[in-house]
Amino acid sequence: MGAGGRMTAKEREDQSATAHGPDEDPSLRRSPTEKPPFTLSQIKKAIPPHCFQRSVLRSFSYVVHDLVISAALFYVALAVIPTLSPPLLRLAAWPLYWAAQGCIFTGVWVIAHECGHHAFSDSSLLDDLVGLVLHSALLVPYFSWKISHRRHHSNTGSLDRDEVFVPKRKSALPWYSRYINNPPGRVLTLAVTLILGWPLYLAFNVSGRPYPRFACHYDPYGPIYSDRERAQIFISDAGVLAAFYALCRIAAAFGVWVVGVYAVPLLIVNGWLVLITYLQHTHPSLPHYDSGEWDWLRGALATMDRDYGVLNRVFHNITDTHVAHHLFSTMPHYHAMEATKAIRPILGEYYQFDPTPVAKATWREAGECIYVEPEDRGEKKGVFWYNKKF
């Protein structure tokens, strides 16, 4: 294992071969759906105890690390790129800046996400203060998302109660689905999902679980939240409004450069968030369960670790340790790789990892995972698998 508990590429290959066997394509093999022969307590005992210890100094070191890099990129955008010559060089430099800053912003987002899970420090108050500031700076309603995301972790894999990327059954698909199940339609669907998916989810609950009335993450009185949670939604809205007001004042004082240095990277963040979450929970080998079949442990295991290469580290390993994260969400990200390696022998075939390159996997999942239908063999009618046939 590499420094800091990160697995090497060779170890990744070995773990995939061990989990699925040398003669079977691990990217297509269905996960077991029987009740696991192990308990959550047994999984936890396999993890070194220090993996559950949160260090406020170490957690803040990642905040400082990301913000320093982000500040350096801001400097490049404001002081270096405008001086580049010829103009074509300037035009070429901007997309590089957007991609780099968008990835760093995503890392900041992940740290705020960790605050929402109380994995940043031993103080819930400090976690919420840091998370509120960081998420608000990225125009994310911190408490609003924290609450719905907590319910996602409580109901992962449930067709009836999960909160995000809940697959539809064939009968619930819109009429036009069969007409966009082709390469051009796939391109259009992916473009809309990556560009607009995150704001549409926050504002209109698109891809979220159905509620009896209009659901919105900005509405304190919406059906997503209980009476005791409403004050936190007001605080979240105030944080987003304060950040938006600050951006408007900056734009009024310094011009539209705010779009180039902040807004475009933010769009990239939104795209990464949607893509990462989509690939964590959408895969031909992952089951979903109805209320009669679902239980928490099998639902938590119905998620996929992926390999984003160097971006695994930039994204604080939220990409390649998601199984461990769903089992123990209060564990700090800097221990998650060590924990993942420790639990693999216990999980066996219940551990899912797909090394398929991200672009290839995205294209495959968009074409293969259109709707879910019940188990087509045996008596498990409450187990649903992805399908694409019309």
N, C-alpha and C positions, 0 to 999 in steps of 0.2 A: 504494500500500500504506500502511496506517495505521501509527501509531507502534508500534515494537517488532516490526515485520515482520508485523502482523496485517492480513489482507485485509479490505477493505470489502465491504459487501453487493453493491455494483455489480460489484466484481471477481469475487465469487463467481458472480454471474449470468453474467458474461462467460466465466469458465472453464468453466462447465457447457455453455454454448452452443458454445464452441470444441471441447470434448471430444466432444460428441454430435451436433452439427448442429442448426440452427434448427427443422427440421421433424420431429424425432424426440423422443419423451419419454425423457429421459435416465434416468428412474427405472426404466424397464423394459427398456432395451437391454442385451443380454447382453455381457459382457466378452469380448474376444478370448481364445482358448485356444491359438492357435498359439504356438510358441516365439518370444519377443520378438525383434525385430530389433536389440536393444541389449543391452549387458551391464551388470552391476552396476557395473563400473569406469567405464563411460561415464556412467551415472547420477551416480556420485559426482563425476566431473569437472565436472558441470554445477552443482554446489553450491559456493558460496563457501567457501573453506577455513576461515574463522573460525566457520562454523556447527558445526564439529566440536570447537571448543574449549570446554572445561568450566571455568567460573569458580566456585570454591568460595564466594566472597563473594556473587556473584549468586545462586547456588543457595540459600545460607542466607537471602538477603533474601526469597525466596519462603516459606521456612519461617516466618520471623519475621512476615511479612505475614499469613499464614494464621492463625498462633497468636494474634496480636494481635486480629484480628477475632473469632476464636473466644472469646478471653477476654472481649472486650467483649460478645459475645452471652451468655456465661455470666453476666456481671454483670446484664444486662437480665433474664435469667430469674430470678435470685436476688433482685435488689433493686428492680426496676422493675415487672415483671408482677404480683407479689403485692400491690402497692399500687394497682393500677388499679381504678377504680370507674366503673360498676357491675360486678357479677360477670360479666355477659355480655361485657364488654370484656376481662376476664381470659381468659375461655374462648376468645375470638376471637384473642387475642394468642399463645396457646400454639402453635397450628398454624403461625403465621408464624415463630415462633422455631424450631420443629422443622424447617421447610423450609430456613430460612437456615442453621442450624447443620449440618444434614445436608449441604448443598451445600459448606460450608466444610470439614467433615470429609472429604468426597470429594476436595477439592483436596489436603488433607494426605495422603490415601491415595495420590493420584497422584504426589506427591513421593517417597513411600516406594517406590512402583513404579519411579520413575526411579532410585532408589538400587539397586534390584535389577538394573537394567540397566547399572550402572556409568556412569550419565550425570550423576551429581550432582557428582562431583569427579574429580580424577586419582588419588585414593587409594581403592583397593578397600576397605581397612579402614575408612576414614571413611564411605564409602558404606554399608557393612554396619552400622556402629554407628548411623548416623542412621536407616537403614531399619528396623533392629530396634526401635529405640525408638518410632518413629512408628507402625509397623504393630502392634506389641504394644499400644500405647495404644488401637488400634482393634480389638483382639482378633483380629488376623491373624497366623498363624504365618509370620513373614517368610521364613526360609530355605526352609521347606517349599514355600511358594507360589513363591518365586524359582526353585527348581529345576524345578518342573512348568511354570512359565510360560516358562522358557528353552526347554524342549522344545516348547512351543506355538510359539514363534518359529522353532524349527528345523524344524517340520513343518506349518506353517500350510497349510490347504487339503487336507491328506492325510486321506482317509477312514480310513486304517489306522493313522496314527501321531500325528495331531493330539491335543491334550490337552483341549480345551475346546470346548463347543458343537459337538460332532461330530454331524452330521446322520445320521439313520438311513435305511437303505434301506427301501423299502416292505415287504419281506418281514420286516423286523425290528421293525416297529411293534407295539405292544401291541394286543390285540384290541379294546379300547374306543376306539381312535383315531378310527374313522369316526363314532362316536356323539357325540364332543365337537367335531367339525369344524363348528361352528355358532356364532352369536354368543354364546349363554350359555356354551357350552363354552370359547370363546375367552377370555371374561372370567375364568372360573374358572382356566384354564391360566395366564393372565398374572398373576393375583393370587398364585397359588401360586409361580410362578417368581420374581416380584419380591420376595416376602416371605421365601420359604424357599430360593430357589435358591442363594444364596451359602453359607449354612451347610451345606446338603445336599451341595454340591460338595466343600467342605472335609472333611466328616465321612464321606461315603459315595460320593464321586466321581460324583455324579449329573450327567449331561450330559458327563462326561469320556470318554476312550477306554477301551475294555474292557481289563481285566487278567485274568490267569489265576486270580487269587484276590482276596479283599476288599482294596480299596485305600482308604486314608485319609491325609489330609495330616498327621494328628497321630501316625501310627504310624511310628516310626523304622525298623521292620523290615518295612514294607509293600513291595509290589512297585514302587511309584513310585520308590523310592530305592535307590542302590547302597550297598555297604558303606562306601565312603569318604565318603558324604554323611550317614550316620546321626547323627554327632555334631552336625551342624548342625540336624537335626530335634529333637534333645533341647534344644538352645539355643532354638529357636523355641517349643517347648512350654513351656519355663521362662519365656520372655518373656510368653506369653499367660497362664500361670498367675499370674505376678507381677502383671500388670495386673488380672486378675480378683480376686485377693486384695485388692488395693488398693481396688477398687470395693466389695467386700464390707465392708471396714473402714469406708469412707466411708458406706456405706448404714447400717451398724450405729450409727454415731455421729450421723448427721444425718437419717436417715429415708429414706422412699421417693421423695423428690424426685430422687434419682439416676436413677430411671426417666424422669422428665420431662425432665431436663436432659441426660442422656447416652444412655440406652437407646433412646429413640424416635429421636433423630437418627442413632444407629448403624443402626437399621433402615432409615432413609432412605438412608444410605450404601450398605448392602447392596443395596438396590433399584437405586440408580444404577449400581453396579458391574455388576450383572447386565444391566441395560438397555443400558448403553454397550457392553459386550462383545457382547451379543446383536446389536445393530444394526450393529456393526462387521463381523460375520462372517455375518450372515444377511440375504440379499437375493436377489430373483429373478434378478438379473443376475450374481451371483457363482458361479463354478464351483467344484466340488470334484473331486479326482482320486484314482483308485486308485493303488496302488503302481507299476503298470506305466506310468502316464502322468505321475505327479507329478514335478516338480522344484522346487528351492527358490525360484527367482525367480518362476515363475508362481504358486506358492503364496503367496509374500509379497505379490504384487500382487492376490490374491483377497480383498481387504478393502475396506471402504467408509468414506470420509470422510463425516461428517454435519455438519449445522449446528444447534447447540443455542442459537443466539442469544448472549445475554450470558453464558450458562453456559459457553461455550467458554473464556472467559478464567478464570472461576472454577475450571474443571476443568483449567487449564493446557494447554489445546489438545490434550488427548489425544483429543478427540472429532473434531476437524476436520483433524488431521494424522496420522491413523493409518497411512495408506499409507507416508508417509515414515518413520514410527516402525518399521514392519515391515522396511523396507529398511535402516535405520541406527538400531538401537535404542540405541546409546550416545550418540546426539546429544541434547544438552540440549533440553528442551521449549521454551525461550525462543528457540531458533533454528529450530524446526520449521516455522513458517509461512513464513519466508524460503526454507527449503529446499524446501518444497512448491511454492512458486511457481517455483523454479528448475528443478525436475525435470519439471514438467508438459509443457513442449514436447518433452522426450525420451520421456516415457511415452505421450503421445498418448491413444489410445483405451484403453490399458491402465490409465489412471488413472480411478478410480471415485469420483464424488462425487454424493451425493443430497441436494438441498436440501429434500426433503419434510419438513414439520413433524414433530417427533419423535413426538407422540401419533398422528398419522395414519399415520406409517411403522410404528410399533409394531403398530397394529391390522392394517395391511395384511400385514406380514411374518408375524404370528401366523396369518393366514388363508391365505396363499399358500405359505408355506415349511413344509410338513408333513413331507416326506420328499424324498430325492433319488433320481433314476433316471438311467440312462446317456443320453448324447447321442442324440437322436431323429433325427438326420440326419447323413449323412456316415459316416466310418469310425472316429470317435473314441469307441470304446466305453469308454475309461477316463475320460472326462469326464462328470461327473454334474451335473445341474441340479435345482433345487427344483421340486416339484410338489405338488398338493393333491387330485388326483382319486383317487377310490376305485372 
